């Protein structure tokens, strides 16, 4: 394994985090502002000590940040320093994926905010380390640069790297193997998307019906909430798929249409943070 996290917490009391991050796996840290995301990232990367617990790394992590800032520093010089004397291929890959190739010899001070974020990401991508850590830079990128960077990250994972990232991007939440969700410096969830779906299994069903009594009688015992809407009723239920199928196949009452909506990843994360 590349990272072993043992009973780690940001607080003196409360839930702790224990997990192993194997080669080729990704860990995403999510939560509102000031929830402790960056601090937890630095703890996992071995740059800060946790309040409780310990972290063991297979090797030093490569954190996506620019450590030296001066007018003489360029994307190319940064990439070369991070990649080392035998890292020419990683330098070329990182500069291309971050779309910094055309400005590789330009001073950092002349780059846009989005290019500086890409340059920070390039620091980790150019490194030979098998532990790569990113602290929220993806939100500053345009979608084209995100696409090429994610492609190179996939290559690094196949080569045996492990990736830890802080992000508020729902699209990235769907790409990670394990999510950690923080709220007010406290870990409120750690696990896979599938585990999160099991924690909040409610679906939403909208049923179009002229006479609602029979349908309501079927839905009510299975529902968390039922409300009347234009053309029918809306219900929140735990087993939305099976109930939708029952309503349609059995023709219960005068059901004309059933719309089944599963919660999105964004819905699930909001449920955790606002719970």
C-alpha positions in Angstrom: 0.0 0.0 0.0 1.1 3.6 -0.6 -0.7 5.2 2.3 -1.8 3.8 5.7 -4.1 6.0 7.8 -4.6 4.8 11.3 -7.3 6.4 13.6 -6.6 10.0 12.3 -8.7 12.9 13.5 -8.5 16.7 13.3 -10.1 17.0 16.7 -9.3 15.7 20.2 -12.7 13.9 20.3 -15.1 12.5 17.7 -14.9 10.2 14.7 -11.5 9.0 13.4 -10.4 7.9 10.0 -8.7 4.5 9.3 -8.1 3.3 5.8 -5.4 2.1 3.4 -4.9 3.6 0.0 -3.4 1.1 -2.4 -1.5 1.8 -5.6 -3.8 2.9 -8.4 -6.5 4.2 -6.1 -7.9 7.7 -5.5 -9.1 9.5 -2.4 -11.2 12.6 -2.5 -11.7 15.1 0.3 -14.9 17.1 0.2 -16.7 19.6 2.4 -17.7 23.3 2.8 -15.2 26.1 3.3 -13.1 26.0 6.5 -14.2 22.4 7.2 -10.5 21.2 7.4 -10.0 19.8 3.9 -6.6 21.3 3.3 -5.4 20.4 6.8 -6.4 16.8 6.4 -4.7 16.7 3.0 -1.5 17.9 4.5 -1.8 15.4 7.3 -2.3 12.5 4.8 0.6 13.8 2.7 2.8 13.7 5.8 3.3 17.5 6.0 1.4 18.0 9.3 0.8 15.9 12.4 -2.7 14.8 13.2 -4.4 15.7 16.5 -4.9 11.9 17.0 -3.7 8.9 15.1 -0.8 8.5 12.6 -0.1 8.2 8.9 2.5 6.0 7.2 3.6 6.7 3.7 5.5 4.4 1.3 7.6 7.4 0.2 7.5 11.2 0.3 4.3 12.7 -1.2 4.4 15.2 -4.1 2.1 18.1 -3.2 0.8 20.3 -5.9 2.3 23.6 -4.9 5.0 25.9 -6.2 7.7 26.2 -3.5 9.9 28.8 -5.2 8.5 32.0 -6.6 10.7 34.4 -8.5 10.7 36.2 -11.9 13.2 33.6 -13.2 11.0 30.6 -12.4 9.2 29.2 -15.4 6.9 26.1 -15.9 9.8 24.3 -17.6 12.3 25.0 -14.8 9.7 23.8 -12.2 8.9 20.6 -14.1 12.6 19.8 -14.5 13.3 20.3 -10.9 10.4 18.1 -9.8 11.1 15.3 -12.4 14.8 14.9 -11.7 17.6 14.2 -14.1 15.9 11.1 -15.7 12.4 12.7 -15.9 12.4 14.1 -19.4 9.3 12.1 -20.4 7.4 13.2 -17.2 8.3 16.8 -17.9 6.9 16.7 -21.5 3.8 14.8 -20.3 3.1 17.2 -17.5 3.6 20.4 -19.6 1.4 19.0 -22.4 -1.4 17.8 -20.1 -1.5 21.1 -18.2 -1.5 23.0 -21.5 1.6 24.9 -20.4 3.8 23.8 -23.3 3.5 27.0 -25.2 4.4 29.1 -22.2 6.9 26.7 -20.7 9.7 29.3 -20.8 7.6 32.2 -19.6 8.0 33.7 -16.1 5.4 32.5 -13.5 4.5 36.2 -12.9 3.2 36.5 -16.5 0.8 33.6 -16.2 -3.0 33.8 -15.5 -4.5 32.5 -12.3 -5.8 29.4 -14.2 -2.3 28.8 -15.6 -0.7 29.1 -12.2 -3.2 26.5 -10.9 -2.2 24.3 -13.8 1.4 24.9 -12.9 0.8 23.8 -9.3 -0.8 20.6 -10.6 2.1 20.1 -12.9 4.5 20.0 -9.9 2.9 16.7 -8.7 2.4 15.2 -12.2 6.0 15.7 -13.1 7.2 14.1 -9.9 8.4 10.4 -9.8 6.6 10.0 -6.4 3.9 7.4 -6.2 1.9 9.6 -3.9 0.3 12.7 -5.5 -1.6 15.3 -3.6 -3.8 18.1 -5.0 -5.4 20.9 -3.0 -8.4 22.4 -4.8 -6.7 23.5 -8.0 -9.1 21.7 -10.3 -11.9 24.3 -9.7 -9.7 27.0 -11.3 -9.2 25.1 -14.6 -11.1 25.3 -17.8 -12.9 22.1 -18.8 -10.4 21.3 -21.7 -7.4 21.5 -19.3 -9.3 19.4 -16.7 -9.8 16.7 -19.4 -6.2 16.4 -20.4 -5.0 16.5 -16.8 -7.4 13.8 -15.7 -6.1 11.7 -18.6 -2.5 12.0 -17.3 -3.7 11.3 -13.8 -5.2 8.1 -15.1 -1.9 7.1 -16.6 -0.1 7.9 -13.3 -2.6 5.6 -11.5 -2.0 2.8 -13.9 1.8 3.2 -13.3 1.2 2.6 -9.5 0.6 6.0 -8.1 -2.0 6.9 -5.4 -3.9 10.2 -5.6 -5.3 12.3 -2.8 -7.3 15.4 -3.8 -9.3 18.2 -2.2 -12.2 19.3 -4.4 -15.7 20.8 -4.3 -16.4 19.5 -7.9 -19.2 17.0 -8.0 -17.9 15.6 -11.2 -14.7 14.7 -9.5 -16.5 13.1 -6.6 -17.9 10.6 -9.1 -14.3 9.7 -10.2 -12.7 8.9 -6.9 -12.6 5.4 -5.2 -13.0 6.7 -1.7 -14.6 9.9 -0.4 -14.0 11.7 2.8 -16.6 14.3 3.8 -15.8 16.9 6.4 -18.0 19.3 8.3 -16.6 21.8 10.9 -13.3 20.0 11.2 -15.1 16.6 11.8 -15.1 13.6 9.6 -18.8 12.8 8.8 -18.3 10.2 6.1 -15.5 8.0 4.7 -16.2 5.4 2.1 -17.2 4.7 -1.5 -20.0 6.3 -3.6 -21.9 3.0 -3.2 -21.6 3.2 0.6 -22.9 6.8 0.5 -25.9 5.7 -1.6 -26.7 3.0 1.0 -26.5 5.6 3.7 -29.0 7.9 2.0 -31.1 5.5 -0.1 -34.1 7.7 -0.7 -35.4 8.2 -4.2 -38.1 10.6 -5.5 -41.1 9.4 -7.4 -43.7 11.6 -9.2 -46.9 9.7 -10.1 -49.4 11.1 -12.6 -52.9 10.0 -11.6 -56.4 11.4 -11.7 -57.7 9.7 -8.6 -55.0 9.6 -5.9 -56.6 7.6 -3.1 -55.6 4.1 -4.3 -52.1 5.1 -5.2 -51.6 7.0 -2.0 -52.7 3.9 -0.1 -50.0 1.9 -1.8 -47.3 4.5 -1.5 -47.9 5.9 2.0 -46.5 2.9 4.1 -43.2 3.0 2.1 -42.7 6.7 2.0 -40.8 9.2 4.1 -42.8 12.1 2.7 -45.8 12.3 0.3 -47.1 15.5 -1.2 -49.7 16.5 -3.7 -48.4 18.1 -6.9 -50.0 19.2 -10.2 -51.3 16.1 -11.9 -50.6 13.6 -9.2 -48.5 13.0 -6.1 -44.8 13.1 -5.3 -43.2 10.7 -2.8 -39.7 10.2 -1.2 -39.1 6.5 -0.7 -36.2 4.1 0.1 -37.0 1.6 -2.7 -37.9 3.9 -5.5 -37.0 1.5 -8.4 -39.1 -1.4 -7.1 -42.1 0.8 -6.2 -42.0 2.5 -9.7 -42.0 -1.0 -11.3 -44.9 -2.2 -9.1 -47.0 0.9 -10.0 -46.4 0.5 -13.7 -46.6 -3.3 -14.1 -49.6 -3.8 -11.9 -51.5 -0.8 -13.2 -52.5 0.1 -9.7 -55.3 2.7 -9.6 -55.3 4.9 -12.7 -51.6 5.6 -12.9 -50.6 7.2 -16.2 -46.9 7.8 -15.7 -44.2 7.3 -13.1 -41.0 9.3 -13.0 -38.3 7.8 -10.8 -35.4 10.1 -9.8 -32.4 8.7 -7.9 -30.4 11.2 -5.8 -27.3 12.5 -7.5 -23.8 12.6 -6.0 -24.4 16.3 -5.3 -27.7 15.5 -3.5 -25.9 12.9 -1.4 -23.0 15.2 -0.4 -25.5 18.0 0.5 -27.4 15.5 2.7 -24.2 14.8 4.6 -23.2 18.4 5.1 -26.7 19.7 6.0 -27.7 16.8 8.1 
